[in-house]
Amino acid sequence: MTDAAIQYAADRAEIENLQARYMFALDWQDGAAYASTFTEHGVLDWAGGIATGRAAIAEEVAGMRTVFARKEAGDAPKRPARLRHFITNVVLRIDGDTAEGRAYWSELNNDNRDRWPYCGGYGHYIDRLAKVDGRWLFTYRKIFNEILPERTAPAENPAW
């Protein structure tokens, strides 16, 4: 293997780890962990709006946590409903300490009477990333969500 191939494999593994940490932080509504996957001035472009900077991104997750806590309180005495997000089909273009990514995401939810899982949403991400102090972080993440008319994917293939 060439040095370039080894570096690409290492960078790809780190970026995939970043994406997994992002998903766990989202599912546990851990605002600090979620925001830590972005650069200090990173941008999250999602259905709730555009948040710039770690503090603003953490606040978005705090808002999610509030909504889920309210739903949980109304569902008592049932066990709490849970969301689980998954990422697949990761395509990366890595160039030194910057990268672009595309990936599909899906969400399983069980917020129904029987707590039976169903697909609650799906879409794709468009990401820009940077390696900062040896760690890959999102500088920009746009979330397309196919269940929302204003967040659906464009007609053209988003991957290169």
Buried (B, 14 or more C-beta within 10 A) or exposed (E): EEEEEEEBEEBBEBBBEBBEBBBBBBBBBBBEBBBBBBBEEBBBBBEEEEBBBBEBBBBBBBEBBEEBEEEBEEBEEEEBBBBBBEBEEBEBEBEEEEBBBBBBBBBBBBBEEEBEBEEBBBBBBBBBBBBEEEEBBBBBBBBBBBEEEEBEEEEEEBBE
